[in-house]
Amino acid sequence: MIVVYWLERESPEAPAQARHAEFAEDALGAALQFAEQLRGRRAQGEAISHVAIQSELPQAVGKAGVSDPGADYAHYKRRIDPATPLGRPSGNAPKD
């Protein structure tokens, strides 16, 4: 799902009201167009602020727990020397 969030006021003195509009996960173009319409309304003087787009796409959300790898996890982004084995000491390995 893609969601456009914004704040809107009835008048400059009124408290801001949080608003949102939901779009399907494959409707990014429509969400962007809607956000631009809100920004256009703001440019014309309407009391609209904090226009933001947030998405949580099922194919792009990682599995739970990936931010806490096990002590045996090791990863290099690249090997300077291909003869160097992959991985490195993890956890409480002493520093040189």
Beta strands, then each sheet from edge to edge (+ up, - down):
strand 1: 2-8
strand 2: 17-23
strand 3: 48-55
sheet 1: 2+ 1- 3+
end
